[in-house]
């Protein structure tokens, strides 16, 4: 990670986790060593959701981005409370330049556990502090062959090395005021290291499906780092929708 002043005061991470995630609450070096022989490492990702009211507007046009079209996007319709997920855009000088992803990164051997790596990477990439890990968000695939279900998936780094990635729904405490994509009332204060990420967005499921959104009247197109990243995000939305249906 790049050296940025606000990162130098890393907070003590005190978070809880769902009991189903105990397989990830083990020493990181042991976890990594038990992975497949041809994997060079383990990567984790954090799906951070914020549920807030959204003033609906027409979907952005892929062919017409004129000022007339933009003014139409600004016309409010009905208000609806929806899940938004945090995505961040990789720096133009990094691998996968200007593509979008959820916060995350490699598990270090000196991390107390892969779950701790989730907290550390979330802090380093967004400035958010993990409070609870709800669940693993899986799209299937082969990554970590043990007696537990194999839910991670294998991806290739920019250097062609194989790593297994595991993603988790992560809770963070809300604070007053949010920036890009927020409603200015309650949300999460995101702080980026601009040597690693250009900007961030809070986006809905529909915006992820369309790979675009409208902010302040301006259409924004975003492309994920991989199809698996996009699938993982949509799976996260699906799981939350299923939870709400069960509660009804």
PyMOL commands that set and color helices and strands:
alter all, ss='L'
color gray80, all
select helices_A, chain A and resi 5-8+19-24+28-33+67-73+114-126+205-210+227-247
alter helices_A, ss='H'
color red, helices_A
select strands_A, chain A and resi 16-17+41-55+79-90+100-101+103-106+130-136+153-156+162-172+175-176+186-187+197-203+212-215+218-221
alter strands_A, ss='S'
color yellow, strands_A
deselect
rebuild
show_as cartoon
